[in-house]
Amino acid sequence: MLNGYIDCHNHLAEIFHKNPDQAQILIKESYEQHITYFMQGGIGPENWNYQLELQQLYPGKIGLCFGLHPYWIAEHNDELCEQAMDKLNQTLTQQSKSGTLLALGELGLDFRASIVKNNHAHQLKFFEMQLEMSRWFQLPLVFHFVQCFEECKKFFDFFVDFQIQGLVHSFNGPPDHLAYWIKKDLLLSIGGPVCHPRNKKLHESVKKIPLELLVLETDSPDQAPPSFPRGENRPISLWDVAKTIGIIRNLDAEKILDISNKNFQRVFGEIPHGS
């Protein structure tokens, strides 16, 4: 059994690339708070290399997740995205033999005007391509969905003809959105936004998430709870998330984290004892 708790989604690899010493400080303080495993969120080819470097420093502690993030896709033209898809195929082929590759992602859609820039079809094209790739590799998925719920429903209902597994990263939607993802049997990953007292819609959703679909994340350094400076989130904020959800669900924070560990490993695979 895993010795410690899992931060089911963060970007320590990006922190490590910018400031290796800071990343090591964050990991050390996490260990002291019994957070011992860190699932990464994939962004693009450069980030995949950062993840591999970090995993080599902390074997058994870093969950690898490679994919093309909607941000990355929005910032690159078709030709560069096609090249990145070829690289993704090669990387997944190589790493699938390593035992440390857990998922394909982040993939998804982000239709905020500042991100999509009126090019919805570009995101949809590479979202679909990554879904098809996941079927080939039989990998769970880490989804990034922002301001695209109706488009997602149409896409999944009409174009996805196979069973998907994985998690919806940083779920922050109302209960009527929640019901759809429950039907899809996807894990709902809750992070720092739940700690904001005014986020009543998410609090209502958290009351209704089946415990067998609940996992916890920090998305650090992003999406900080109120007790952390904006843009300076840390994996130890996982405890803030667990305590808040525990209050909402009338359970101890440790129980919430145990549930998250169990659910994560059911979908993404057992993490060896001692990690």
C-alpha positions in Angstrom: 0.0 0.0 0.0 1.2 3.5 -0.8 3.0 5.1 2.1 1.6 8.7 2.0 -0.9 10.7 0.1 -1.2 11.6 -3.6 -1.4 15.0 -5.2 -3.4 13.8 -8.1 -2.5 16.7 -10.4 0.2 19.4 -10.2 3.0 21.0 -12.3 6.1 20.4 -10.2 8.0 19.6 -13.4 7.5 23.2 -14.6 8.6 24.5 -11.2 11.6 22.3 -11.4 12.6 23.6 -14.8 12.4 27.2 -13.6 13.9 26.7 -10.2 15.2 23.2 -9.2 16.0 24.3 -5.7 12.5 25.5 -5.1 11.0 22.3 -6.4 13.2 20.3 -4.1 12.0 22.4 -1.1 8.4 21.9 -2.1 8.9 18.1 -2.3 10.7 18.0 1.0 8.0 20.0 2.9 5.3 17.7 1.2 7.0 14.6 2.6 6.9 16.2 6.0 3.1 16.5 5.6 2.8 12.9 4.3 2.2 13.9 0.7 4.6 11.6 -1.2 3.4 11.1 -4.8 2.9 13.8 -7.4 0.9 13.2 -10.6 2.0 15.6 -13.3 -0.1 17.5 -15.9 1.4 17.3 -19.4 1.6 20.4 -21.5 3.8 19.9 -24.5 7.1 18.3 -25.7 9.4 20.5 -23.6 7.3 19.7 -20.5 7.5 16.0 -21.1 11.3 16.3 -20.8 11.0 18.2 -17.6 8.9 15.5 -16.1 11.4 12.8 -17.1 14.2 14.8 -15.5 12.2 15.2 -12.3 11.2 11.5 -12.2 14.9 10.5 -12.5 15.6 12.6 -9.4 12.7 11.2 -7.5 12.0 7.7 -8.7 8.8 6.2 -7.5 7.4 9.7 -6.6 6.5 11.3 -9.9 3.6 10.1 -12.0 4.2 10.8 -15.7 1.5 12.2 -17.9 2.2 13.3 -21.5 -0.2 15.2 -23.7 -0.8 18.4 -25.6 -2.6 20.9 -23.3 -5.2 23.2 -25.0 -3.0 26.2 -24.1 -0.2 24.7 -26.1 -2.4 23.8 -29.0 -3.9 27.3 -29.1 -0.4 28.8 -29.3 0.9 26.6 -32.1 -0.2 26.2 -35.7 -1.4 23.0 -37.4 2.0 22.0 -38.7 3.7 22.3 -35.3 0.8 20.5 -33.6 1.1 17.7 -36.1 4.8 17.4 -35.4 4.1 17.3 -31.6 1.5 14.6 -32.1 4.2 12.5 -33.9 6.5 13.2 -30.9 3.8 12.2 -28.5 3.3 8.9 -30.3 7.0 8.2 -30.1 7.2 9.3 -26.4 4.3 7.2 -25.3 5.7 4.2 -27.2 9.0 4.6 -25.4 7.6 5.3 -21.9 4.8 2.8 -21.9 7.5 0.2 -21.2 8.9 2.0 -18.2 6.1 1.4 -15.7 6.1 5.1 -14.7 3.8 6.4 -17.5 0.3 6.7 -16.0 -1.8 8.7 -18.4 -2.3 10.8 -21.5 -3.0 14.4 -20.8 -3.7 17.1 -20.2 -6.0 17.0 -23.2 -9.3 18.8 -23.7 -10.8 22.1 -24.6 -10.5 25.6 -23.2 -12.9 28.0 -24.9 -12.2 31.2 -23.0 -11.8 34.0 -25.5 -8.2 34.8 -24.4 -7.2 31.1 -25.1 -9.2 29.9 -28.1 -9.0 33.1 -30.1 -11.9 32.2 -32.3 -10.3 29.0 -33.5 -12.4 26.3 -31.8 -11.9 23.8 -34.7 -8.1 23.8 -34.1 -8.5 22.7 -30.5 -11.2 20.1 -31.4 -9.0 18.6 -34.1 -6.1 17.8 -31.7 -8.5 16.9 -28.9 -10.0 14.2 -31.1 -6.6 13.0 -32.3 -5.4 12.5 -28.7 -8.5 10.6 -27.8 -7.9 8.2 -30.7 -4.3 7.9 -29.6 -5.4 7.0 -26.1 -7.5 4.2 -27.5 -4.4 2.8 -29.2 -2.3 2.9 -26.1 -5.1 2.0 -23.7 -4.2 4.8 -21.3 -6.4 6.7 -18.8 -6.9 10.4 -19.6 -6.5 13.6 -17.7 -9.0 16.2 -19.1 -8.8 20.0 -19.0 -12.3 21.5 -19.7 -13.0 25.2 -19.3 -16.1 27.0 -20.6 -16.9 24.2 -23.1 -19.4 22.0 -21.4 -22.1 21.9 -24.1 -19.4 21.4 -26.8 -18.0 18.5 -24.7 -21.3 16.8 -24.4 -21.9 17.0 -28.1 -18.5 15.6 -28.8 -18.6 12.7 -26.4 -22.2 11.8 -27.2 -21.7 11.8 -31.0 -18.1 11.0 -31.7 -16.6 8.9 -28.9 -17.6 5.3 -29.4 -15.4 3.7 -26.8 -15.2 3.6 -23.0 -12.9 6.3 -21.5 -11.2 6.3 -18.2 -9.5 9.0 -16.3 -10.2 12.2 -14.4 -11.6 15.7 -15.0 -8.9 17.9 -13.7 -9.9 20.8 -11.4 -13.7 20.2 -11.7 -15.3 23.5 -10.8 -18.8 23.1 -12.3 -22.3 23.2 -10.9 -24.3 20.1 -10.1 -26.0 19.9 -13.5 -22.6 19.5 -15.1 -21.5 17.0 -12.5 -24.3 14.6 -13.4 -23.0 14.2 -16.9 -19.5 13.3 -15.8 -20.8 10.9 -13.2 -22.6 9.1 -16.1 -19.3 8.8 -17.9 -17.8 7.3 -14.7 -14.9 9.7 -14.7 -13.1 10.7 -11.6 -13.8 14.3 -10.5 -10.6 16.0 -9.2 -11.1 18.8 -6.8 -8.5 21.4 -5.9 -8.0 24.9 -4.4 -11.1 26.5 -5.8 -13.2 24.5 -3.3 -11.6 26.4 -0.4 -13.0 29.7 -1.5 -16.1 30.4 0.7 -18.0 32.1 -2.1 -17.7 29.1 -4.5 -21.2 27.9 -3.6 -21.8 26.0 -6.9 -18.7 23.9 -6.3 -19.7 23.2 -2.7 -23.1 22.0 -3.9 -21.4 19.7 -6.4 -19.0 18.3 -3.8 -22.0 17.3 -1.7 -23.2 15.2 -4.6 -20.0 13.6 -6.0 -20.1 9.9 -5.3 -17.2 9.2 -3.0 -15.9 6.5 -5.4 -15.3 9.2 -8.0 -13.6 11.8 -5.8 -9.9 12.6 -6.0 -7.9 15.6 -4.8 -5.3 17.8 -6.4 -3.5 21.1 -6.0 -2.6 22.1 -9.6 0.3 23.9 -7.9 1.7 26.4 -8.5 -1.8 27.5 -9.8 -5.2 27.6 -8.3 -4.1 28.5 -4.7 -6.5 28.3 -1.8 -7.0 31.6 0.1 -4.3 30.7 2.6 -1.6 30.8 -0.2 -0.5 33.7 -2.4 -1.9 33.7 -5.9 0.4 31.9 -8.3 2.4 30.4 -5.4 0.4 27.3 -4.6 2.2 24.3 -3.1 1.5 20.6 -2.9 1.0 20.9 0.9 -2.3 22.8 0.1 -3.7 19.4 -0.5 -4.5 19.4 3.2 -6.6 22.6 2.8 -8.5 20.9 0.1 -9.1 17.7 2.1 -10.1 19.7 5.2 -12.6 21.8 3.2 -14.1 18.7 1.5 -14.2 16.9 4.9 -16.3 19.7 6.4 -18.7 19.5 3.4 -19.0 15.7 3.6 -18.7 15.4 7.4 -15.6 13.2 7.2 -12.1 13.6 8.5 -9.5 15.0 6.2 -7.4 11.8 6.4 -10.5 9.8 5.4 -11.0 12.0 2.3 -7.3 11.6 1.4 -7.5 7.8 1.8 -10.6 7.8 -0.5 -8.7 9.9 -3.1 -5.7 7.5 -2.9 -7.9 4.5 -3.5 -9.8 6.0 -6.4 -6.7 7.3 -8.1 -5.0 3.9 -8.0 -8.1 2.1 -9.2 -8.0 4.1 -12.4 -4.3 4.9 -12.9 -2.7 1.8 -11.3 -1.2 0.7 -8.0 1.7 2.8 -6.7 4.3 0.6 -5.1 4.7 0.4 -1.4 7.3 2.8 -0.2 6.5 5.6 -2.7 
